[in-house]
Amino acid sequence: MDGYSAHEILEDKVGYSYDDLILLPSYIDFTVNQVQLSTKISRNLSIKVPIVSSPMDTVTESEMAIKLALQGGIGIIHCNNSIEEQALEVRKVKRYNNGFITDPVVFSPNHTIRDILDARSRYGFDGYPITDDGSINSKFLGMISKKDFDLETDTNIKLEQIMNRDCVTGTTDWDLDKAYQIIKQSKLSKLPILDSDGNLVSLICRKDLLSKTKFPLASYNQKTSHLIVGAGVSTHPDDRARIDRLVEEGVEIIVIDSAQGCSNFQLETLKYIKDKYPYIQEKNNVDVICGNVVTYDQAKILIDAGADGLRVGMGIGSICTTQNVCGVGRPQATAVYKVSSYGKQMGVPIIADGGVSSTGHMIKALSLGASGVMLGSMLAGTDEAP
């Protein structure tokens, strides 16, 4: 046989980087658009494009996470900020594309234009429903949009004076397809959904319909129709409160972010999450990705403790100094191959993290067994990065 198998090359004592290896070509009988890249990024979560953005403050906040999820990947919001700041970034992703929005921002007739402007600066939306007491499940009275107040100079004007009371609405027995048809026919930007008593129970946005058409690979939570998002946390005990807040915001993945992932600190953090938020089939669950690791033994310890996924890579990232400072690490191609070999036996996906500076490196990582690749420097200079 021409060339060597991965087993023949990598099952020795030599460590290989991505650039030490190259894949031999073969015969193909398919086109690029027939290639399917869907993958499990953790034990219970799948995405259609195997790309994950790094939880670095130069790489991933809400804008990166939104754009990446629309393309079929997932973003991991960094934790170099306050708990509320990180929670807000997660909330922005969750509110971007929602299907039936069951917790919309709602105002009452007694709120003012100033309240709307504050909400616009916080959430970025131009239109909001108005109910009798300013809450969901209350009597629907109308809608307020940018065109209702953009020419007003007095921000103390109450919404009851300028809101639109003549609104097209839907009912709770409608499914998304019917709601979207009404949005198209009536050229609406937002469609309030009411119960039989006229109370607001949810909201549907036109941009959600556009996104579903424009981004067919987008990463959605199948239970909530939100875009999926992950968030990083540290192993410090103070971050227990951060974990609780992120779960409250509906994050699908928590990444325990540590250069050396096989430690008692990581195991204690993992145990806290798994004990407090066990997997329940009917619920919207959170998976935990642990790391970073580079050996079979490290992988076994974390998987035995309940890790749903592993980050693989130590000392090979563009800004990682582990090998220089500590003399610890492993060439990335060998690390990915070794850890993924064990991970596949246990049904736990691994993410190749670090050392990726070209699409060729991504392809090699996937070929060596990674379920996805985590990108840092390749995304850090883009418009979507912080």
N, C-alpha and C positions, 0 to 999 in steps of 0.2 A: 504494500500500500504506500502511496506517495505521502510524504510527510509523517507526522506523529500525532497520536491522540493526545488530548489534554491529560489523560491519566498517565500516559507514558512520560510526558514532560514534567508534570507537576507533582507526581508521587515520589519525588526524591528529596534530598536535603537542600537543594538549591532554591533560593527565592527569586521570583521573576516579577518584573514590573510590566505594565501594559506595553511599553516600548520594546521589551525583550521578545515579545511574541507577535506573530502575525497570522491571520487566518488564511488558509488556502481557499481559492475559489472553486466552485463546482458548477454543474449544469443547472439552469433554472428554466421553468416553464410557466412563470407567473409574472404579473406586473406589480409595480410598487403599491398601487392602491388595493391590491389583494392581501397585502401583508397585515396580519392582525397582531397588535402589540399589547393586548389586554393582559393584565397581570395582577396577582395579589400582592399588595404592598405591605400587608400585615395579615395576621391569621384570618381576620373576618372582613377585610376591606379590599375591594378591587378597584383598579383604575384602568383606563383604556390606553394611556400613554405612560411608559415607565419612567417618568421624570419627577423628581422631588426637589424642591428648593430648600436650601440649607437654612437652619434657624439662626442666621447671623444678622446683626443689626445693619449690615450693609447690603443685605440680600432680600429678606422677606418681611414685609408688613402686608397690610390688607390688599394693596394694589397688585403686588406680585402674586399673592395667593389667589386673588380673583382671576387674573389673567391666565395663570397657569392652570387653574381648575377648569376654566372655559376651554382650554386646549386639550384637556384630558388628563393632566397631571394633578399634583397636589402641592400646596405651599405649607411650610412649617413656620409659624409666626415666632420670632425670637423673643427671649425673655429678658433682654437687657433694658428693662423698663419697669414701671410700677405695675402692680397687678391690674389696676383699673385701665391703664393704658393698653396692656396686652389684651384684656377682655374686650376693649372697644375695637381693637383691630379684628378680633375674631367676629364680633358682632357685625362689623361692616361687611365681612365676607358672607355671613349668614343672611343678611338682609338684601344682598345683591340680587339673588335670583331664587324666588321662593315658591312659585306655584300659588297655592292658597296660603296667603300670609295670615296666620291666625293670631299674630301679636303685632299688628301694625301700630305705628305712632298715631294716636288719635287726639283730637282737640275738641273742646266744647265751644259753644257760641260766645262764651264770655272770655275766651282767650283773645289775645291781640296779635296784630301783625308782628310785633316784636317777638312773640313766642314762636311764630312761624319762622322768622329769620334765624332765631337761635337753633331751631330744629334743623334748618337747612345747613347751617354751618357744622352741625354735629353729624348728621346722617347723609346730607347731600341730596335729599329728595325735594321736589318742588310742589308735590300735591299730597294732601292729607284728608282723611275723612273727618267729618264733624258729627258727634253724637251728643245726646242730651246732657250727659255728665262727663264727657271727655274720656270715655273708656270703651273697651271692646264689650260686646254683649249688652250695649245700651241702645236706646232708640236712635236710628240713623236719621240725620237731619239734612245732610248735604256734603259737598266737597269744597275744598279751598285749593286753588292752584296759583302758580306764579302770575298768570295773566289777571288774576283777581286783585293783586296788590302791588304789582311791580311799578305802577305809576303813582302810587300813594306816597306822600311824604310824611304823613303822621303815623308813626308806628304804634300809637296807642289806640288806633281804631279797632273796635271789637269785630270778631269774625262774623257775628250775626248780621252785620251791616253789609258785608261784601261777599259772603259765601254763595255758592251756586246751589240752589235748592232743587232744581229740575235736573235730576241725575238718572241715568240708566242704571238699573241694579239687577242682580241675579239672585237666585234662590239656592238654598242649601242642597236641593236635590240635583243640581247641575254638576256634571263632571268637568274636568279641565278642558276637554275638547270642545264641549258646548260653550263654555265661558270664553274660550279663545275665539270661537266663531263670532260671538256677539261683539267682542272687542274689535275684530276685523271689520265687521259689517257697520258698526256704529262709529268707527274711527276713535275709540276711546283710548285714553292713556291709563286709566284705572277703572276697575269694575268692582264696586262694593257687593258683597254677598250677604243677603239678609235672611233671617229666619221668618217663620210664619207670622210673628208678631212685629216685624219690621225692625228688629234689632240687628246691629252689625255683628257678624260672626267671623268674617274674613275679608281679604282684599286680594285682587289679582291685578298685576301690572302688565302693561303692554310690552315693556322691555323684556319681560320673561319669555313671552312668545317669540320675540325677535331672537333672543339668545338661543332658545331651543332649536330654532331654524338655522341660525348662523353657526352654531357650535355643536354639531351632532355628537362629538366625542366627550362633551363636558362631563366632569365628575360630579354627579349628584348623589346625595343621600336618598336612597330609595324610600325611606320611611317618611322623610320630611320635605323632599323636593328641594332642599337647600343645596348650594354648592358645599362640597366637603372641604375641611381645613384641618390642619394639625397645629400644635403649639409646643414649643420647647419649655422645659422646666429644669431647674437644677436639683441636685440631691440634698440641698440644705433643708433642714427641718422647717424653716420659715416658709418654704415654698409649698407646704401642705395647703395653706390658704389659697395660693395661686392655683393649685390643682383643682380645688373645689370650685373656684370661680370659673375656670375654663370649662369644667364639666357642666356647670350651670348654663354657660353660653352655648353648649351643644357641640363642642369640639369633638371630632371623630377619632383623632389620634393625639396622644401625648408622647412626645419624644423626650426621654430623660437624657439631657445633653451633658455629656462628660467625655473628656479626652480618653480617660481610662474607665471603661464601663463595667469592668468586672471587679466590683468592690462591695463591701458591706453597706456602704452608703447608698449605692444604686439598688441593692437588694431590699433595703429598708423602704426606699421610695416606691419600688415596684410592689412590695407587699401592701403598703398603705393603699395604693390605687386599687389593687385587685381585691383586697378585703372590703373596701368601702363601695366599690363599683363593680361587682361581679357581672359577668356576661349573662344576660337574659335575652332569649331569642326574640321576644316580642318588643323589646325596648330599643331605644336609640342608644347604643353602647359606645364605650370608648376603648380602643386598643392601645397598648403600650409598646413602643419601640425602644429597645434598650441599646446600649453601646457607649463608646465604640470598642470593638473587639477585633482580634485578628487570628485567634487560635481556636482549635477544636475544643480544648478544655474550657476556655472562657465562654464559648457559645453554649456548652452543655450546662454550665452553672446557671446562666441566665434563663435558658429555655426551661430547665427543671424548675426554676422559680416562677415561671408563668409568663415570660416575655412573649409577646405576639409578633415580634419582628426584631431584627438586629441591624445595627449600622456597623459596617465593616470598614476599617481604615484607621491607621495610626501613624502619624508623622509624615504623611504623603500629600497633605493638602497644601494649597498655595501659601497659606499663612500659618501652617502648623509647624511647631518647633519641637515636637515631642522627641523625634529622633536626635536632634541636635542637642537639646537640653538634657534629656534623660538617657539617651542611648538605647531607646526602646522603640520597637515598631516591627514592621514586616513589609516586604515588597508587595504592592497591592494586588497584582494578578494572582499570586500564590495565596494571599490572605482571602480573597474573594472565593477562589476555588475550594480551599480547605473548609471555610466556614459554611459555605453554601452546600457543600456535600453533606455535612451533618444536618444543616437546617432542613434540607429537602426530606431527609429521613424522618424528621420530627414534624413536618408540615408547617414549618416556620420560615417565612420569606426573609431574605436579607437584602439590604440596600448597600450598594457600593458607594462609599462616601470618601471623596478625596482623590486627587490625582487625575481628574477628568479635565482635559483641556481641549478636547476635540470630539467630534461625533464618532470618530474611530475608536476612541477610548470607551465611549458608551457601549458600542457594539461589542467590543472585547469583554467588557464587564458582564454584559448580559449573556454572552456566549460561555463565559466561565461559571455561570450559575446564579448571578444576581437577578433578583426579581425587579429591581429598579436601580436607578443611579441618582445620587444626590449631587446637585450642582451648586457651587458657591461662586467662584471667580468668573465662571462663564455667564452668570446672570447679574453679577454685581454692578456692571457698568451700563445696564439697560435703563430705559426711561421708567420702567416699572419698579426698579429697586429704590429703597430709601435714599 
